[in-house]
Amino acid sequence: KSDPLTQLAFLFSALVHDVDHTGISNRQLVLESDDLAILYNDQSVAEQRSLAIAFSVLKRGEFDELRRVLFETTSGDDASG
């Protein structure tokens, strides 16, 4: 069995997969030196764009409680202090 945090990560991944996908492959974006390819250093361009959008949405005020629940759960594991 998977722990709840891992299950949430899988659900989050499924929800944000291909958000804002243009239908153009990563390879083509890189070949055309698209702005997104440059921004993401030619690495997993569409995927990184999807994550950037998802996390920017989570930063909105209406998701404060969700962020608190998600990140308080993991903050105790932070070894940096």
N, C-alpha and C positions, 0 to 999 in steps of 0.2 A: 504493500500500500504506500501511496505517496502522501507526504505531509501536506497540510492545507496551503502552506505558502507556495509550494511547488505547483499545486493544482491551480492556485490563483495566477501564477506566472504563465501556465499553459493557457488559461482562459484569456488573460490579457494579451498574450501573443496572438491568439486566434482572432480576437476582436480588432486588433490594430493592423493585422497583416494586410498589406497592399492599400492602406489608406493613402489617398492622393496619388495612386499609381497612374501614370500617364499612358500605359500600354506600350511604352518603348522600353526595350530591354536595357539592363545595366550596361552591357557591352556597347550598344549603340550610343547611349548617353556618353560613355567614355570616348568612343571614337569621334563623336561630334564635339568633344570638349564642352559639353553642356554645363551651364552654371552649377547645377546640382552635383555633377561629377567632380567639378573642381572643388566645390564646397566640402564634399565628402571624400576627397583624395582618391577618387576612382575606386573606392571600396564599398561594395554592397549599397550602391547609391539609392535605389528605390527603398530598400529595407531601412536604411538610416533615416531617410526622409519620413517614412511612416512612423518611426519611433520618435523623431523630433516633434512631429505634429501631436502624437499621442501625449507625450510628456508636457508639451506646452498647454494642451487642453487641461491636463491634470493640475496645472499651476493656477487655474482660475479659482476664484474665491468660492464658488459653489462646491468645489471638491475638497475644501479644507478638512472636513471631517474624514473623508476617505483617506486622504494623505496621512492624517494623524494616525488613523488605525493601521494603515499599511506600514508606515515608517517607524512608528513607536514599537511595533512588533519586532522589527529587525535592529533597532538602534542599540539594544543591549549587547549585540554581537560586535559592535564597532570597537576594534582594538586600538584605534588611534586616540581614544581618550574621550 
